[in-house]
């Protein structure tokens, strides 16, 4: 009996079938000439397409969706400027290890390289900022390219993958053939750690007297929060969670010292500097954590576990390097420590160390001074957290409001906190919150944004309003590019060159251009304003009660508030300041 002839379909139909096959339920994008053939079969697909207002918004929305759900986020754009508008989001995803697949249309294969209308070598442009990229010119190759792209994006160290498809490949005839196996001979991520390295790490942990669990975002990517808690409670070793790892270990846990780095807690920074062993899990010794690298944790040995072997010993030489998935590494460490204790009675003793770091934690808890008049931005963040709780998701832009959010939101669960850590992308918050809400429609999603960041991508309010994505936007409005202004105050003698945004009230010389309340209403959202702590809880409660449309709140805050503690760029973490010209008194005893 002969098989029936294969169904002949277009490459575009094959693309949509492939996306359905890998489980895509949401795509963020904008149609255009080269990608237009793909939009016709998408019209009949079960996949939801969210029509954004700018391709950068599509990319950040895909990131937010991925970070919220743990699935691969998908964005789509046309050739030339459509594709290049994705570059910032792709770079952002690359630095923060976010699994997204960017699908772009390309000019017809016959004119590639001829400077055809809306042609850009997007594969070449994004090569340094993608895990892998495909240029597909044969419609028969589309299913395998999509299957491989999603596998690469979501395995090993997650990250962005580009699939660029020529217009004639989308229009040409083909038959849909799903690959039985992936042709990726050079791609074999190591997930299982080496037993010898695990044993060496366990030995160092038992011998140490001042160890710290230095936890990075890789722990969240690996879904290893439960295993981390077991390890911390078994060993009773203090924990620091980087900006990308907030929520990996509950803030309420007595062993959590908070966030390290430039604007980290005194307890976290002090513990790292005085440690004799860093158990580094899914972190990469970023300069914002280490400060001056030569003076970072000078007396500490290093156990460094990461899924990406390129990160190990890149910035700080590891005494015990471990390549593997964080979840498996931590689980194996727990077993090794338990076995070590049973067989050799070799157990670490850290009570004096814990007492010291807990003293730092109690004496230098995050705090701030409230202004004589006006609203403190830290208070706004604290009350949003208190009234919304840990079940909410919090997405931040970049700048002072990002740091205040990292400091004053109570993080109790993984994937509770989304932000642009590596790239520091202004404009991230609104579209990323949109993506997170699309991925988790039953969860309250707050975008905590600055008045500068908000103006970069607030056109996506139109998308949220029309698509029924009721995010809540808190604009921390100090009428300034706040973090730049802080640096101008501290390092440029208060010469405020080009940091005034004129978004605040006339009392500080601004004209409210734009008026964020009116802007929100113009976009079909609810607009609210709060200028007094007396009204703060009521305004937040009102925003929380509105669940059918997006809400934008203009929180008019004190202009001169600064983020403390602070380690100035390029200086040693030992030089941390808790206020201007004020350093902590360590009261250090012999340990």
NUVOZA-168313 format. One record per residue (C-alpha): residue in three letters; chain; x, y, z. Coordinates in nm, 4 decimals. Example, Ala and Ser with C-alpha at 12.3 -4.5 7.8 and 13.67 -1.06 7.14 Angstrom:
BEGIN
R   r c        x        y        z
R ala A   1.2300  -0.4500   0.7800
R ser A   1.3670  -0.1060   0.7140
//
This chain:
BEGIN
R   r c        x        y        z
R unk A   0.0000   0.0000   0.0000
R unk A   0.1524   0.3320  -0.1041
R unk A   0.1574   0.6280   0.1304
R unk A  -0.0634   0.9223   0.0347
R unk A   0.1292   1.2092  -0.1169
R unk A   0.2584   1.4652   0.1318
R unk A   0.0434   1.7733   0.1709
R unk A   0.1954   2.0689  -0.0074
R unk A   0.1830   2.3870   0.1979
R unk A   0.3726   2.7149   0.2013
R unk A   0.6816   2.7786   0.4094
R unk A   0.4748   3.0238   0.6130
R unk A   0.2206   2.7529   0.6951
R unk A   0.5086   2.5238   0.7859
R unk A   0.6446   2.7926   1.0199
R unk A   0.3153   2.8287   1.2039
R unk A   0.2777   2.4505   1.2348
R unk A   0.6302   2.4271   1.3717
R unk A   0.5571   2.6952   1.6308
R unk A   0.2411   2.5126   1.7333
R unk A   0.4418   2.1890   1.7557
R unk A   0.6903   2.3362   2.0052
R unk A   0.4045   2.4628   2.2228
R unk A   0.4020   2.8337   2.1475
R unk A   0.0830   2.9985   2.2740
R unk A   0.1772   3.3685   2.2459
R unk A   0.3792   3.5735   1.9973
R unk A   0.4590   3.9431   2.0333
R unk A   0.5186   4.1193   1.7042
R unk A   0.4395   4.3582   1.4185
R unk A   0.3830   4.2577   1.0543
R unk A   0.5726   4.4069   0.7608
R unk A   0.6558   4.3241   0.4036
R unk A   0.9114   4.0429   0.4407
R unk A   0.7352   3.8670   0.7288
R unk A   0.3844   3.9278   0.5929
R unk A   0.3459   3.5765   0.4419
R unk A   0.3722   3.4320   0.7957
R unk A   0.0882   3.6485   0.9218
R unk A  -0.1690   3.4941   0.6878
R unk A  -0.1641   3.1387   0.8365
R unk A  -0.1165   3.2917   1.1825
R unk A  -0.4647   3.4409   1.1343
R unk A  -0.6136   3.0872   1.1549
R unk A  -0.3809   2.9563   1.4276
R unk A  -0.4557   2.8913   1.7941
R unk A  -0.1457   3.0972   1.8768
R unk A  -0.2267   3.4359   2.0255
R unk A  -0.0534   3.7215   1.8495
R unk A  -0.0088   4.0416   2.0511
R unk A   0.0263   4.3394   1.8177
R unk A   0.2821   4.5660   1.9854
R unk A   0.3512   4.9272   1.8924
R unk A   0.7293   4.8944   1.8548
R unk A   0.9500   4.5926   1.7915
R unk A   1.1609   4.6664   2.0994
R unk A   0.8407   4.6204   2.2969
R unk A   0.7910   4.2816   2.1301
R unk A   1.1372   4.1704   2.2370
R unk A   1.1035   4.2835   2.5984
R unk A   0.7527   4.1350   2.6165
R unk A   0.8956   3.8009   2.5026
R unk A   1.1557   3.8349   2.7798
R unk A   0.8919   3.9122   3.0425
R unk A   0.6824   3.6176   2.9279
R unk A   0.9852   3.3872   2.9474
R unk A   1.0989   3.5079   3.2899
R unk A   0.7490   3.4796   3.4346
R unk A   0.6585   3.1387   3.2907
R unk A   0.9940   2.9669   3.2450
R unk A   0.8978   2.8943   2.8835
R unk A   1.0589   3.0290   2.5675
R unk A   0.9285   3.3735   2.4727
R unk A   0.8688   3.4520   2.1051
R unk A   0.8844   3.7805   1.9155
R unk A   0.8396   3.8451   1.5449
R unk A   0.9376   4.1322   1.3167
R unk A   0.9947   4.2106   0.9545
R unk A   1.3249   4.2729   0.7771
R unk A   1.5501   4.5780   0.7990
R unk A   1.4385   4.8285   1.0635
R unk A   1.1838   4.5855   1.2052
R unk A   1.4596   4.3377   1.2797
R unk A   1.7093   4.5967   1.3997
R unk A   1.4515   4.7328   1.6437
R unk A   1.4745   4.3945   1.8173
R unk A   1.8481   4.4265   1.8780
R unk A   1.8267   4.5963   2.2187
R unk A   1.5914   4.3312   2.3542
R unk A   1.8035   4.0508   2.2094
R unk A   2.1144   4.1982   2.3746
R unk A   1.9227   4.2302   2.6993
R unk A   1.8127   3.8659   2.6847
R unk A   2.1675   3.7545   2.6062
R unk A   2.3210   3.9261   2.9078
R unk A   2.0477   3.8048   3.1441
R unk A   2.0269   3.4501   2.9994
R unk A   1.6608   3.4774   2.9002
R unk A   1.5266   3.2120   2.6578
R unk A   1.3628   3.3869   2.3624
R unk A   1.3342   3.3072   1.9928
R unk A   1.3252   3.6061   1.7595
R unk A   1.1727   3.5294   1.4195
R unk A   1.2451   3.7842   1.1478
R unk A   1.1488   3.8097   0.7846
R unk A   1.4298   3.8669   0.5371
R unk A   1.4287   3.9938   0.1799
R unk A   1.4072   3.7292  -0.0932
R unk A   1.7143   3.5072  -0.1069
R unk A   1.7991   3.6151  -0.4618
R unk A   1.8597   3.9755  -0.3554
R unk A   2.0309   3.9167  -0.0181
R unk A   2.3519   4.1166  -0.0223
R unk A   2.2336   4.3641  -0.2845
R unk A   2.1151   4.6347  -0.0423
R unk A   1.7558   4.5564  -0.1342
R unk A   1.4727   4.7601   0.0138
R unk A   1.4538   4.7009   0.3909
R unk A   1.7487   4.4628   0.3888
R unk A   1.9714   4.4314   0.6937
R unk A   2.2114   4.1533   0.7824
R unk A   2.0352   4.0862   1.1091
R unk A   2.2144   3.7557   1.1535
R unk A   2.5506   3.9314   1.1300
R unk A   2.4359   4.2192   1.3485
R unk A   2.3168   3.9906   1.6284
R unk A   2.5870   3.7239   1.6098
R unk A   2.7696   3.8504   1.9234
R unk A   2.4437   3.8700   2.1239
R unk A   2.2717   3.5406   2.0389
R unk A   2.3383   3.1834   2.1434
R unk A   2.2855   3.0820   1.7822
R unk A   2.1232   3.2138   1.4674
R unk A   1.9715   3.0695   1.1501
R unk A   1.9256   3.2128   0.8023
R unk A   1.6630   2.9991   0.6288
R unk A   1.6283   3.0271   0.2506
R unk A   1.4750   2.6845   0.1793
R unk A   1.1167   2.6267   0.3010
R unk A   1.1995   2.2612   0.3704
R unk A   1.4428   2.3741   0.6449
R unk A   1.1901   2.5720   0.8475
R unk A   1.0675   2.2951   1.0847
R unk A   1.4197   2.1840   1.1773
R unk A   1.5337   2.5435   1.2297
R unk A   1.2449   2.6116   1.4674
R unk A   1.2949   2.2844   1.6581
R unk A   1.6652   2.3509   1.6984
R unk A   1.6128   2.7162   1.7905
R unk A   1.3776   2.6327   2.0767
R unk A   1.6062   2.3560   2.2019
R unk A   1.9104   2.5820   2.2027
R unk A   1.7257   2.8742   2.3640
R unk A   1.5920   2.6664   2.6530
R unk A   1.8767   2.4269   2.7352
R unk A   2.2167   2.4781   2.8921
R unk A   2.2581   2.8448   2.9726
R unk A   1.9340   2.9911   2.8329
R unk A   1.9481   3.2737   2.5845
R unk A   1.8170   3.4312   2.2646
R unk A   1.8163   3.2553   1.9266
R unk A   1.7435   3.4285   1.5956
R unk A   1.5619   3.2644   1.3044
R unk A   1.5802   3.4845   0.9949
R unk A   1.3647   3.3530   0.7067
R unk A   1.3735   3.4876   0.3535
R unk A   1.0454   3.5967   0.2010
R unk A   1.0659   3.3453  -0.0844
R unk A   1.1178   3.0645   0.1708
R unk A   0.7956   3.1733   0.3427
R unk A   0.6089   3.1858   0.0113
R unk A   0.7559   2.8736  -0.1500
R unk A   0.5939   2.5271  -0.1538
R unk A   0.7028   2.2570   0.0886
R unk A   0.5766   1.9629   0.2897
R unk A   0.5836   1.9710   0.6676
R unk A   0.8353   1.7239   0.8076
R unk A   0.9162   1.7416   1.1773
R unk A   1.2745   1.6329   1.2547
R unk A   1.3113   1.3005   1.4381
R unk A   1.6396   1.4181   1.5892
R unk A   1.8210   1.7489   1.6143
R unk A   2.1313   1.7985   1.4029
R unk A   2.3410   1.9832   1.6608
R unk A   2.6676   1.7877   1.6806
R unk A   2.8594   2.0671   1.8550
R unk A   2.5961   2.1498   2.1131
R unk A   2.6155   1.9284   2.4224
R unk A   2.5556   2.1290   2.7406
R unk A   2.6861   1.9621   3.0546
R unk A   2.4112   1.9373   3.3137
R unk A   2.5507   1.6661   3.5428
R unk A   2.8356   1.7874   3.7632
R unk A   3.1514   1.5811   3.8071
R unk A   3.1471   1.3785   4.1303
R unk A   3.5109   1.4551   4.2105
R unk A   3.4446   1.8294   4.1961
R unk A   3.1389   1.7906   4.4175
R unk A   3.3483   1.6027   4.6761
R unk A   3.6185   1.8709   4.6649
R unk A   3.3572   2.1410   4.7153
R unk A   3.2028   1.9559   5.0088
R unk A   3.5461   1.9265   5.1691
R unk A   3.6126   2.3012   5.1355
R unk A   3.2688   2.3780   5.2799
R unk A   3.3358   2.1652   5.5855
R unk A   3.6813   2.3165   5.6387
R unk A   3.5672   2.6774   5.6009
R unk A   3.4906   2.9023   5.8959
R unk A   3.3403   3.2012   5.7135
R unk A   3.1562   3.0672   5.4078
R unk A   2.8923   3.2494   5.2034
R unk A   2.6450   3.1101   4.9524
R unk A   2.6806   3.3587   4.6657
R unk A   2.3633   3.2964   4.4622
R unk A   2.3042   3.4270   4.1108
R unk A   2.0221   3.4254   3.8605
R unk A   2.1242   3.0825   3.7319
R unk A   1.9566   2.9311   4.0373
R unk A   1.6225   3.0753   3.9267
R unk A   1.6798   2.9717   3.5635
R unk A   1.7453   2.6165   3.6848
R unk A   1.4334   2.6128   3.9075
R unk A   1.6642   2.5310   4.1976
R unk A   1.5162   2.7489   4.4742
R unk A   1.3874   2.4507   4.6745
R unk A   1.7253   2.2773   4.6570
R unk A   1.9017   2.5985   4.7608
R unk A   1.6857   2.6250   5.0711
R unk A   1.7700   2.2666   5.1669
R unk A   2.1428   2.3375   5.1264
R unk A   2.1310   2.6605   5.3267
R unk A   1.9333   2.5088   5.6114
R unk A   2.1478   2.1953   5.6188
R unk A   2.4733   2.3902   5.6403
R unk A   2.3459   2.7060   5.8125
R unk A   2.5627   2.9112   5.5772
R unk A   2.4563   3.2761   5.5160
R unk A   2.3113   3.3539   5.1728
R unk A   2.3441   3.6568   4.9447
R unk A   2.1236   3.6873   4.6366
R unk A   2.2344   3.9033   4.3445
R unk A   2.0060   4.1469   4.1632
R unk A   1.9072   3.8709   3.9193
R unk A   1.8542   3.6205   4.2012
R unk A   1.6163   3.8205   4.4214
R unk A   1.3505   3.5721   4.5318
R unk A   1.5681   3.2630   4.4875
R unk A   1.5928   3.2527   4.8674
R unk A   1.3214   3.4101   5.0865
R unk A   1.4029   3.7535   5.2265
R unk A   1.2243   3.6535   5.5462
R unk A   1.4716   3.3708   5.6117
R unk A   1.7191   3.4493   5.8875
R unk A   2.0119   3.3297   5.6738
R unk A   1.9383   3.5763   5.3926
R unk A   2.1731   3.8751   5.4069
R unk A   2.0159   4.0462   5.1052
R unk A   2.1686   4.1716   4.7824
R unk A   2.5436   4.2287   4.7370
R unk A   2.7103   4.4821   4.5140
R unk A   2.7087   4.8513   4.4289
R unk A   2.3766   4.9163   4.6046
R unk A   2.3655   4.6006   4.8127
R unk A   2.3193   4.5639   5.1851
R unk A   2.6064   4.6267   5.4218
R unk A   2.5608   4.2719   5.5545
R unk A   2.5904   4.1122   5.2106
R unk A   2.8859   4.3257   5.1015
R unk A   3.0625   4.2867   5.4354
R unk A   3.0112   3.9110   5.4423
R unk A   3.1581   3.8651   5.0954
R unk A   3.4602   4.0822   5.1789
R unk A   3.5367   3.8890   5.4981
R unk A   3.4509   3.5420   5.3733
R unk A   3.7026   3.2592   5.3515
R unk A   3.4926   3.0609   5.1013
R unk A   3.2498   3.1711   4.8314
R unk A   3.0127   2.8958   4.7205
R unk A   2.9132   3.0595   4.3943
R unk A   2.6007   2.9149   4.2343
R unk A   2.4852   3.0431   3.8946
R unk A   2.6556   3.3813   3.9380
R unk A   2.9266   3.5367   3.7225
R unk A   3.1297   3.7759   3.9399
R unk A   2.9789   4.0762   3.7651
R unk A   3.1567   4.4069   3.8178
R unk A   2.8486   4.5527   3.9879
R unk A   2.8894   4.2830   4.2566
R unk A   3.2666   4.2738   4.2899
R unk A   3.3567   4.6414   4.2635
R unk A   3.7317   4.6575   4.2178
R unk A   3.8006   4.2941   4.1339
R unk A   4.1491   4.2820   4.2851
R unk A   4.0157   4.3730   4.6298
R unk A   3.7011   4.1565   4.6135
R unk A   3.6770   3.8891   4.8877
R unk A   4.0570   3.8872   4.9178
R unk A   4.0866   3.5929   5.1568
R unk A   3.8223   3.3679   5.0048
R unk A   3.8642   3.0430   4.8209
R unk A   3.6089   2.9948   4.5459
R unk A   3.3769   2.7119   4.4540
R unk A   3.2177   2.8202   4.1265
R unk A   2.9285   2.6231   3.9771
R unk A   2.7784   2.7305   3.6449
R unk A   2.6098   2.5683   3.3455
R unk A   2.8312   2.7773   3.1173
R unk A   3.1970   2.6707   3.1384
R unk A   3.3012   3.0031   2.9832
R unk A   3.1937   3.1858   3.3002
R unk A   3.4064   2.9786   3.5353
R unk A   3.7350   3.1529   3.6213
R unk A   3.6536   3.4281   3.3687
R unk A   3.6694   3.7055   3.6285
R unk A   3.7804   3.5240   3.9460
R unk A   3.9845   3.2042   3.9434
R unk A   3.7910   2.9111   4.0879
R unk A   3.9623   2.6765   4.3336
R unk A   3.6930   2.4196   4.2609
R unk A   3.5214   2.4656   3.9229
R unk A   3.1946   2.2792   3.8715
R unk A   3.0212   2.2735   3.5348
R unk A   2.6584   2.1722   3.5618
R unk A   2.2968   2.2656   3.6074
R unk A   2.2501   2.4523   3.9362
R unk A   1.9671   2.2276   4.0474
R unk A   2.1743   1.9141   4.0029
R unk A   2.4863   2.0722   4.1498
R unk A   2.3050   2.1805   4.4653
R unk A   2.1281   1.8459   4.5065
R unk A   2.4602   1.6624   4.4692
R unk A   2.6272   1.8989   4.7168
R unk A   2.3567   1.8248   4.9732
R unk A   2.4088   1.4501   4.9318
R unk A   2.7872   1.4839   4.9493
R unk A   2.7743   1.6939   5.2650
R unk A   2.5362   1.4505   5.4304
R unk A   2.7575   1.1554   5.3379
R unk A   3.0693   1.3392   5.4509
R unk A   2.9152   1.4114   5.7888
R unk A   2.8027   1.0501   5.8335
R unk A   3.1350   0.8940   5.7360
R unk A   3.3935   1.1354   5.8735
R unk A   3.2049   1.3524   6.1216
R unk A   3.3409   1.6390   5.9081
R unk A   3.0904   1.9178   5.9633
R unk A   3.1419   2.2895   5.9260
R unk A   3.1150   2.5094   6.2349
R unk A   3.0010   2.8601   6.1506
R unk A   2.8223   2.9857   6.4616
R unk A   3.0672   3.2710   6.5313
R unk A   3.0512   3.3754   6.1652
R unk A   2.6719   3.3702   6.1624
R unk A   2.6664   3.5811   6.4751
R unk A   2.8946   3.8385   6.3121
R unk A   2.6980   3.8701   5.9884
R unk A   2.3662   3.8728   6.1716
R unk A   2.5035   4.1634   6.3729
R unk A   2.5760   4.3475   6.0476
R unk A   2.2275   4.2651   5.9240
R unk A   2.0576   4.4056   6.2345
R unk A   2.2787   4.7150   6.2681
R unk A   2.2725   4.8124   5.9019
R unk A   1.9265   4.7143   5.7862
R unk A   1.8126   4.9029   5.4737
R unk A   1.6742   5.2409   5.5787
R unk A   1.6181   5.5915   5.4525
R unk A   1.5292   5.9388   5.5728
R unk A   1.1869   6.0727   5.4864
R unk A   1.1755   6.4264   5.3474
R unk A   1.0262   6.7108   5.5505
R unk A   0.7811   6.7608   5.2646
R unk A   0.6716   6.5368   4.9835
R unk A   0.6754   6.1662   4.9195
R unk A   0.9775   5.9397   4.9667
R unk A   1.0189   5.7005   4.6715
R unk A   1.1291   5.4233   4.9062
R unk A   0.7989   5.4532   5.0924
R unk A   0.6081   5.4118   4.7680
R unk A   0.7914   5.0881   4.6902
R unk A   0.7505   4.9573   5.0447
R unk A   0.3750   5.0153   5.0427
R unk A   0.3265   4.8619   4.6971
R unk A   0.5042   4.5517   4.8255
R unk A   0.3127   4.5409   5.1525
R unk A  -0.0291   4.5846   4.9911
R unk A   0.0333   4.3540   4.6934
R unk A   0.2308   4.0799   4.8634
R unk A   0.4670   3.8092   4.7343
R unk A   0.2085   3.6576   4.5005
R unk A   0.2459   3.9652   4.2789
R unk A   0.5150   3.9944   4.0137
R unk A   0.7306   4.3074   4.0160
R unk A   0.9022   4.4353   3.7013
R unk A   1.1436   4.7282   3.7181
R unk A   1.3048   4.9603   3.4700
R unk A   1.6625   5.0741   3.5243
R unk A   1.7924   5.3349   3.7643
R unk A   1.7145   5.4516   4.1153
R unk A   1.3645   5.3022   4.1154
R unk A   1.5158   4.9653   4.0181
R unk A   1.7516   4.9706   4.3158
R unk A   1.4833   5.0861   4.5577
R unk A   1.2633   4.8047   4.4319
R unk A   1.5414   4.5500   4.4805
R unk A   1.5966   4.6845   4.8337
R unk A   1.2449   4.7440   4.9640
R unk A   1.0194   4.4840   4.8016
R unk A   0.9855   4.1678   5.0095
R unk A   1.0969   3.8828   4.7841
R unk A   0.9733   3.5434   4.8915
R unk A   0.9566   3.3345   4.5733
R unk A   1.1488   3.2851   4.2495
R unk A   1.0228   3.4622   3.9345
R unk A   0.8695   3.7308   4.1547
R unk A   1.1224   3.9879   4.0263
R unk A   1.1930   4.0792   3.6640
R unk A   1.4459   4.3420   3.5633
R unk A   1.7216   4.4240   3.3177
R unk A   2.0383   4.3422   3.5076
R unk A   2.3222   4.2944   3.2622
R unk A   2.2324   4.5457   2.9936
R unk A   2.0587   4.8004   3.2177
R unk A   1.7969   4.8739   2.9520
R unk A   1.5813   5.1796   3.0096
R unk A   1.2362   5.1137   2.8672
R unk A   1.2342   4.7499   2.9768
R unk A   0.9605   4.7618   3.2415
R unk A   0.6345   4.8358   3.0594
R unk A   0.6685   4.5809   2.7758
R unk A   0.8264   4.3182   3.0036
R unk A   0.5366   4.3577   3.2473
R unk A   0.2990   4.3204   2.9527
R unk A   0.4685   3.9932   2.8590
R unk A   0.4638   3.8681   3.2177
R unk A   0.0931   3.9445   3.2526
R unk A   0.0178   3.7731   2.9207
R unk A   0.1985   3.4655   3.0535
R unk A   0.0319   3.4742   3.3969
R unk A  -0.3024   3.6523   3.3539
R unk A  -0.4237   3.5640   3.7049
R unk A  -0.1267   3.7234   3.8789
R unk A  -0.1010   4.0903   3.9775
R unk A   0.1838   4.2413   3.7756
R unk A   0.3413   4.5745   3.8724
R unk A   0.5815   4.7658   3.6519
R unk A   0.7784   4.9988   3.8773
R unk A   0.9278   5.2493   3.6377
R unk A   1.1046   5.5824   3.6369
R unk A   0.9736   5.8871   3.4569
R unk A   1.2682   5.8605   3.2168
R unk A   1.2347   5.4879   3.1445
R unk A   0.8572   5.5128   3.1120
R unk A   0.8806   5.7590   2.8257
R unk A   1.0894   5.5193   2.6175
R unk A   0.8296   5.2452   2.5719
R unk A   0.4995   5.3733   2.7125
R unk A   0.3364   5.3345   2.3702
R unk A   0.2823   4.9720   2.4756
R unk A   0.0049   5.1011   2.7036
R unk A  -0.2041   5.1003   2.3848
R unk A  -0.1225   4.7332   2.3358
R unk A  -0.2132   4.6517   2.6970
R unk A  -0.5427   4.8401   2.6759
R unk A  -0.6514   4.6873   2.3451
R unk A  -0.5292   4.3346   2.4194
R unk A  -0.6843   4.3173   2.7668
R unk A  -0.3556   4.2995   2.9583
R unk A  -0.4287   4.4948   3.2790
R unk A  -0.0829   4.5675   3.4156
R unk A  -0.0280   4.8236   3.6894
R unk A   0.2379   5.0886   3.6264
R unk A   0.3940   5.2812   3.9136
R unk A   0.5872   5.5780   3.7740
R unk A   0.8387   5.6956   4.0349
R unk A   0.8407   6.0540   3.9122
R unk A   1.1239   6.2719   4.0375
R unk A   1.1233   6.4776   3.7166
R unk A   1.4788   6.3612   3.6486
R unk A   1.7019   6.0952   3.5071
R unk A   1.7426   6.0031   3.8692
R unk A   2.0478   5.7778   3.8838
R unk A   2.2418   6.0036   3.6475
R unk A   2.1431   6.2998   3.8641
R unk A   2.2662   6.1133   4.1735
R unk A   2.6065   6.0650   4.0098
R unk A   2.6098   6.4312   3.9088
R unk A   2.5447   6.5210   4.2721
R unk A   2.8192   6.2954   4.4046
R unk A   3.0867   6.3173   4.1361
R unk A   3.0175   6.6275   3.9254
R unk A   2.9652   6.8944   4.1937
R unk A   2.5908   6.9124   4.1361
R unk A   2.6232   7.0238   3.7750
R unk A   2.2928   6.8816   3.6478
R unk A   2.3647   6.8696   3.2778
R unk A   2.0649   6.7415   3.0793
R unk A   1.8958   6.5377   3.3484
R unk A   1.5841   6.7515   3.4080
R unk A   1.2789   6.5875   3.2455
R unk A   1.0117   6.8439   3.3393
R unk A   0.7568   6.5786   3.4346
R unk A   0.6914   6.6970   3.7890
R unk A   0.4830   6.9744   3.9427
R unk A   0.5469   7.3441   3.8975
R unk A   0.6788   7.3594   4.2533
R unk A   1.0099   7.2177   4.1267
R unk A   1.0108   7.4215   3.8093
R unk A   0.8574   7.1592   3.5830
R unk A   0.5525   7.1836   3.3591
R unk A   0.4378   6.8219   3.3582
R unk A   0.5344   6.7487   3.0016
R unk A   0.3861   6.5002   2.9595
R unk A   0.1125   6.4796   3.2175
R unk A   0.1226   6.1072   3.2937
R unk A  -0.2388   6.0928   3.4093
R unk A  -0.3645   6.2469   3.0848
R unk A  -0.1266   6.0270   2.8852
R unk A  -0.2648   5.7150   3.0532
R unk A  -0.6207   5.8210   2.9808
R unk A  -0.5342   5.8940   2.6171
R unk A  -0.4124   5.5358   2.5879
R unk A  -0.7340   5.3920   2.7310
R unk A  -0.5922   5.3306   3.0789
R unk A  -0.6877   5.4569   3.4223
R unk A  -0.4595   5.7421   3.5313
R unk A  -0.4019   5.8261   3.8984
R unk A  -0.1682   6.0596   4.0814
R unk A  -0.0264   6.0528   4.4348
R unk A   0.1800   6.3339   4.5885
R unk A   0.1328   6.2714   4.9604
R unk A   0.2005   5.9818   5.1936
R unk A  -0.1440   6.0448   5.3442
R unk A  -0.3024   5.9287   5.0182
R unk A  -0.0550   5.6551   4.9357
R unk A  -0.2335   5.3435   5.0607
R unk A  -0.5675   5.4533   4.9203
R unk A  -0.4236   5.5146   4.5747
R unk A  -0.2451   5.1777   4.5701
R unk A  -0.5609   5.0035   4.6951
R unk A  -0.7623   5.1671   4.4177
R unk A  -0.5119   5.0450   4.1579
R unk A  -0.5305   4.6939   4.3016
R unk A  -0.9107   4.7009   4.2783
R unk A  -0.9058   4.7708   3.9023
R unk A  -0.8496   4.4500   3.7084
R unk A  -1.0077   4.5077   3.3689
R unk A  -0.7845   4.7857   3.2293
R unk A  -0.4247   4.8964   3.2810
R unk A  -0.3595   5.1492   3.5589
R unk A  -0.0871   5.4135   3.5605
R unk A  -0.0032   5.5932   3.8845
R unk A   0.2084   5.9077   3.8762
R unk A   0.3885   5.8989   4.2117
R unk A   0.5388   6.2465   4.2451
R unk A   0.8357   6.1907   4.4766
R unk A   1.1181   6.3840   4.6369
R unk A   1.3708   6.4851   4.3756
R unk A   1.6880   6.4588   4.5818
R unk A   1.6410   6.1101   4.7255
R unk A   1.9459   5.8894   4.6691
R unk A   2.0105   5.5175   4.6661
R unk A   2.2162   5.4027   4.9640
R unk A   2.4248   5.2028   5.0431
R unk A   2.6610   5.2671   4.7527
R unk A   2.9979   5.1442   4.6331
R unk A   3.1290   5.3964   4.3815
R unk A   3.2125   5.2453   4.0431
R unk A   3.5617   5.0996   4.0256
R unk A   3.6292   5.1263   4.3987
R unk A   3.6647   4.8499   4.6547
R unk A   3.3620   4.7045   4.8286
R unk A   3.5469   4.7917   5.1492
R unk A   3.4692   5.1553   5.0661
R unk A   3.0915   5.1111   5.0848
R unk A   2.9027   5.4175   5.2070
R unk A   2.5686   5.4084   5.3877
R unk A   2.5138   5.7788   5.3208
R unk A   2.7184   6.0598   5.1736
R unk A   3.0588   6.0618   5.3438
R unk A   2.9365   5.8050   5.5984
R unk A   3.0858   5.4545   5.6121
R unk A   2.9715   5.1694   5.8359
R unk A   3.1517   5.1053   6.1632
R unk A   3.2214   4.7343   6.1292
R unk A   3.3086   4.6690   6.4964
R unk A   3.4921   4.3643   6.3659
R unk A   3.6024   4.0998   6.6125
R unk A   3.8428   3.8137   6.5516
R unk A   3.6524   3.5255   6.4006
//
